[in-house]
Amino acid sequence: MSDAQGQGRQPEAVKTVDDDTDRQPMSTLDAWVRSMAHPEPASLGRLPAHSPTCAGCGSENPAGLALVVDATEDGVRAVHRFDRRQEGAPGIAHGGLVAAAFDDLFGFLLYRVGELAVTRSLTVEYLRPVLLGTDYEFTAKVRTREGRRLHVDASAVETDGRRVATADATFIIVDVDHFEQGRATTLP
Ligand SMILES: CCCCCCCCCCCCCCCC(=O)SCCNC(=O)CCNC(=O)[C@H](O)C(C)(C)COP(=O)(O)OP(=O)(O)OC[C@H]1O[C@@H](n2cnc3c(N)ncnc32)[C@H](O)[C@@H]1OP(=O)(O)O
């Protein structure tokens, strides 16, 4: 993902070195939370990854999908090709990874809305097998907003325009403090 190359809002790069203001070392989580603290709606063009290691769009996650997503007039768009790492049945993408692509794409709509939100529910309709090594166009848009709830829709289509999958989800708008819960994570 060539993050931070879009024309819209450019979150601060995630730093793990000394912060300029307080000269205290800043963890990756601190830096990420700070960069996301005051979201503003993005304009059209390439959108930055949620984080360098995001499983959906981070370029530094070797097990990730590395989605590359653009803001469009209607919402967001990505052209994606699944590979062997996402295989379910031979030659066919695992449904859970197709769902991950939709979920992450929905996460890019937040740049358009200018809010932080998380997935509360996600439904995928698998209309046709999603083949490995084939380009699919994923698009997503916000259907409605009701209070803290964002109802979002998406589809994935083949180059001939046939839909292979659709998805809808409810995202709940959260305060940046929601992500402080990640501080409890300990990994080797
Ligand atoms: C601009 C910058 C952008 C950058 C963008 C970065 C963001 C960051 C992205 C990271 C990457 C993304 C990648 C993909 C997106 C994930 O992967 S997000 C991760 C997966 N999701 C989660 O971990 C969420 C876990 N769940 C939770 O933490 C809590 O359940 C929630 C969602 C915060 C809600 O809890 P709560 O605040 O206690 O709220 P609760 O009272 O249960 O419900 C809130 C409201 O929603 C309603 N509601 C609840 N469930 C439902 C439902 N299923 N249907 C309809 N309504 C519902 C409730 O009725 C209530 O309505 P109101 O009474 O407010 O009108």
The ligand as an SDF file (V2000), in Angstrom:
LIG
                    3D

 65 67  0  0  0  0  0  0  0  0999 V2000
  -10.9580    9.2940    9.7070 C   0  0  0  0  0  0  0  0  0  0  0  0
   -9.9850    8.2880   10.0950 C   0  0  0  0  0  0  0  0  0  0  0  0
  -10.3860    6.9340    9.7690 C   0  0  0  0  0  0  0  0  0  0  0  0
   -9.4120    5.9240   10.1540 C   0  0  0  0  0  0  0  0  0  0  0  0
  -10.1200    4.7040   10.5750 C   0  0  0  0  0  0  0  0  0  0  0  0
   -9.4400    4.0180   11.6350 C   0  0  0  0  0  0  0  0  0  0  0  0
  -10.4010    3.2910   12.5000 C   0  0  0  0  0  0  0  0  0  0  0  0
   -9.7900    2.0610   12.9480 C   0  0  0  0  0  0  0  0  0  0  0  0
   -9.8360    1.0650   11.8730 C   0  0  0  0  0  0  0  0  0  0  0  0
   -8.9060   -0.0360   12.1060 C   0  0  0  0  0  0  0  0  0  0  0  0
   -8.9180   -1.0200   11.0080 C   0  0  0  0  0  0  0  0  0  0  0  0
  -10.2280   -1.1670   10.3380 C   0  0  0  0  0  0  0  0  0  0  0  0
  -10.4520   -2.5020    9.8700 C   0  0  0  0  0  0  0  0  0  0  0  0
  -11.8770   -2.7960    9.6810 C   0  0  0  0  0  0  0  0  0  0  0  0
  -12.7040   -2.5610   10.8870 C   0  0  0  0  0  0  0  0  0  0  0  0
  -12.3750   -3.4630   12.0450 C   0  0  0  0  0  0  0  0  0  0  0  0
  -11.8060   -4.4950   11.9440 O   0  0  0  0  0  0  0  0  0  0  0  0
  -12.8870   -2.9230   13.5950 S   0  0  0  0  0  0  0  0  0  0  0  0
  -12.4590   -4.3030   14.6630 C   0  0  0  0  0  0  0  0  0  0  0  0
  -13.5930   -5.2490   14.8980 C   0  0  0  0  0  0  0  0  0  0  0  0
  -14.6250   -4.6770   15.7230 N   0  0  0  0  0  0  0  0  0  0  0  0
  -14.4580   -4.5280   17.0360 C   0  0  0  0  0  0  0  0  0  0  0  0
  -13.4480   -4.8690   17.6190 O   0  0  0  0  0  0  0  0  0  0  0  0
  -15.6020   -3.9200   17.7820 C   0  0  0  0  0  0  0  0  0  0  0  0
  -15.8170   -4.6230   19.1200 C   0  0  0  0  0  0  0  0  0  0  0  0
  -17.0490   -4.1280   19.7280 N   0  0  0  0  0  0  0  0  0  0  0  0
  -17.0330   -3.0770   20.5680 C   0  0  0  0  0  0  0  0  0  0  0  0
  -15.9790   -2.5680   20.9500 O   0  0  0  0  0  0  0  0  0  0  0  0
  -18.3600   -2.5510   21.0290 C   0  0  0  0  0  0  0  0  0  0  0  0
  -19.3510   -3.5190   20.8790 O   0  0  0  0  0  0  0  0  0  0  0  0
  -18.7770   -1.2980   20.2160 C   0  0  0  0  0  0  0  0  0  0  0  0
  -18.9000   -1.5900   18.7230 C   0  0  0  0  0  0  0  0  0  0  0  0
  -17.7750   -0.1690   20.4520 C   0  0  0  0  0  0  0  0  0  0  0  0
  -20.1540   -0.8180   20.6510 C   0  0  0  0  0  0  0  0  0  0  0  0
  -20.1830   -0.8450   22.0460 O   0  0  0  0  0  0  0  0  0  0  0  0
  -20.8730    0.3290   22.8800 P   0  0  0  0  0  0  0  0  0  0  0  0
  -20.1320    1.5870   22.6500 O   0  0  0  0  0  0  0  0  0  0  0  0
  -21.0180   -0.1820   24.2690 O   0  0  0  0  0  0  0  0  0  0  0  0
  -22.2490    0.5240   22.1840 O   0  0  0  0  0  0  0  0  0  0  0  0
  -23.6400   -0.2620   22.2980 P   0  0  0  0  0  0  0  0  0  0  0  0
  -24.4010    0.4000   23.3870 O   0  0  0  0  0  0  0  0  0  0  0  0
  -23.4450   -1.7480   22.3630 O   0  0  0  0  0  0  0  0  0  0  0  0
  -24.2370    0.0820   20.8650 O   0  0  0  0  0  0  0  0  0  0  0  0
  -24.0040    1.3700   20.2780 C   0  0  0  0  0  0  0  0  0  0  0  0
  -25.1380    1.6980   19.3560 C   0  0  0  0  0  0  0  0  0  0  0  0
  -25.1440    0.8070   18.2420 O   0  0  0  0  0  0  0  0  0  0  0  0
  -26.3620    0.0680   18.1950 C   0  0  0  0  0  0  0  0  0  0  0  0
  -26.0180   -1.2710   17.7250 N   0  0  0  0  0  0  0  0  0  0  0  0
  -25.2400   -2.1570   18.3510 C   0  0  0  0  0  0  0  0  0  0  0  0
  -25.1120   -3.2650   17.5880 N   0  0  0  0  0  0  0  0  0  0  0  0
  -25.8260   -3.0530   16.4780 C   0  0  0  0  0  0  0  0  0  0  0  0
  -26.0730   -3.8300   15.3240 C   0  0  0  0  0  0  0  0  0  0  0  0
  -25.5390   -5.0440   15.1500 N   0  0  0  0  0  0  0  0  0  0  0  0
  -26.8620   -3.2990   14.3780 N   0  0  0  0  0  0  0  0  0  0  0  0
  -27.3860   -2.0690   14.5280 C   0  0  0  0  0  0  0  0  0  0  0  0
  -27.1950   -1.2870   15.5920 N   0  0  0  0  0  0  0  0  0  0  0  0
  -26.4130   -1.7760   16.5640 C   0  0  0  0  0  0  0  0  0  0  0  0
  -26.9060    0.1210   19.5950 C   0  0  0  0  0  0  0  0  0  0  0  0
  -28.3050   -0.0270   19.5980 O   0  0  0  0  0  0  0  0  0  0  0  0
  -26.5080    1.5230   19.9930 C   0  0  0  0  0  0  0  0  0  0  0  0
  -27.3470    2.4640   19.3640 O   0  0  0  0  0  0  0  0  0  0  0  0
  -27.7030    3.8670   20.0320 P   0  0  0  0  0  0  0  0  0  0  0  0
  -28.3960    3.5060   21.3070 O   0  0  0  0  0  0  0  0  0  0  0  0
  -26.3800    4.5750   20.2770 O   0  0  0  0  0  0  0  0  0  0  0  0
  -28.5560    4.5370   19.0340 O   0  0  0  0  0  0  0  0  0  0  0  0
  1  2  1  0
  2  3  1  0
  3  4  1  0
  4  5  1  0
  5  6  1  0
  6  7  1  0
  7  8  1  0
  8  9  1  0
  9 10  1  0
 10 11  1  0
 11 12  1  0
 12 13  1  0
 13 14  1  0
 14 15  1  0
 15 16  1  0
 16 17  2  0
 16 18  1  0
 18 19  1  0
 19 20  1  0
 20 21  1  0
 21 22  1  0
 22 23  2  0
 22 24  1  0
 24 25  1  0
 25 26  1  0
 26 27  1  0
 27 28  2  0
 27 29  1  0
 29 30  1  0
 29 31  1  0
 31 32  1  0
 31 33  1  0
 31 34  1  0
 34 35  1  0
 35 36  1  0
 36 37  2  0
 36 38  1  0
 36 39  1  0
 39 40  1  0
 40 41  2  0
 40 42  1  0
 40 43  1  0
 43 44  1  0
 44 45  1  0
 45 46  1  0
 45 60  1  0
 46 47  1  0
 47 48  1  0
 47 58  1  0
 48 49  1  0
 48 57  1  0
 49 50  2  0
 50 51  1  0
 51 52  1  0
 51 57  2  0
 52 53  1  0
 52 54  2  0
 54 55  1  0
 55 56  2  0
 56 57  1  0
 58 59  1  0
 58 60  1  0
 60 61  1  0
 61 62  1  0
 62 63  2  0
 62 64  1  0
 62 65  1  0
M  END
$$$$
